[in-house]
Amino acid sequence: MNDDDFDTKGERIYFSRDAMMHNNKTIDLIRTYLTLVGGCCAGILGCTGLTGAILYVALYIAMQLSILTFSMGFDSSKYTNLNTGKFLVSGIEGYGLSYVLFWTLFYALVYIY
C-alpha cells in the first residue's frame, strides 16, 4: 500500500471505474446538448465572426462552472480524473466544431433562406 491510497484522515480511498465512466458520460452529454443549443441560439441571434466565438467561449465556461458548482461542489477530482483548472477548459476545442456546425446551420436557415 502507498501513501496515495489514504486521504488526510487516514481513510482508504476507493476508486470506482464504473462510477467514473458514468460521470464522464453524463458530463459529455451535458456539454454536447448545451453546445448544440448554444450554436442554435447564436445562429438565430445573428451572431457573426468574433461575436459568435466569444459567445461560445462564454457559454462553455459558464456551463463548466455550473456543472462544477451545482453537481460537484467545486471538487472535480472526486468525480473525474481532472483537477478544477483542467476541468474548466477540457474539451473546449472538440465541442467547438459542433457549435460552429449548428451556428452556421441556423444562421443560414434564418437569415439566408
N, C-alpha and C positions, 0 to 999 in steps of 0.2 A: 504494500500500500504506500502511496505517495502522500505528501502533504497536500497535494492538489485535490485529493479525494474528500477533504474535510473543509467545512466553512470556518468562519472565525469563532463560532461557538463550539467547535469540536464535533459537530454532527456530520454524518456521512452525506455526501452529495450524490444523488442518483440522477442518471440521465436516461430519459426515455426517447428512443429513436422514433417510435411511432408518434408520440406527442409532438416532437419537433417537426416531423414531416407534416402532421396535421396543421400545426401553426403556420408553417411556411406556405402550405396550400391556401389556407384562409387569407393570409396576407397577400398572396399573389392574386387571388380573386378580387379582393377589395381594390388593390392597385389597378387591376385590369378594368373593372367596371367604372371606377371613378375617372380613370384616364379617358375611356371612351365617352363618358358623359361630358367630361370637360372639353374634349375635342368637338363634340356636337355643339355645345354651348358657345365655344369660340367661333365656330363657323356660322352659327345663327346670329351671333352678335356682330359679325362682320369684321372680326379682328384680322389684320393682315400684317405680315412682316414681323418686326421685333415685338409688337404688341402681343401677338399670339404666343411667341416664345416666352415672353415674360409671364404671361398668364399661365402657361404650362408649368414653369418653374415654381411660381407662387402656389398653384393648385397642388403640385406634387409635395412641396414642403408642408403645406397646411394639412394635406392628407396624412403624411407620415407623422406629423406632430399629433394629430387627433388619434391615430392608432396608438402611438406611444403613450399618450395621456390617458385615454379612456380605457384601453384594453390592457396595457402593460404596466401602468403605474410608474412610468419613467424608468423602467428597468428592462431593457430589451434583451439583455443577456440571460434572463430567466426563461424567455420564450423562443429565442432564436440564438444562433451562434455568432451574432454581431453585437458589437458594443453600440451605444447610443449614437455616437457620431457617424459611424459607418451605416447604421440603420437608416438615418435620415436621408442619405444620398444614394443608397444602394438601389440599383435598377433604374435610375433616372434616365439613362440613355436607352435602355431596352424598351421601356414603355413609351418613350418619346415617338417612336415610329408609329405606334397605334394612334397616339394623339394626333400626329400630323395627318394620318390617313383619314380619320373622321373629321378633323378640322377642315381639310380641303374638300372632302365629300359634301359636308353640309354647307360650306361656303358656296360651292358650285350649285348645289340644289336650290339654295335660297336666292343668291344674287346673280347667277348666270342663266339658269334655266328658268 
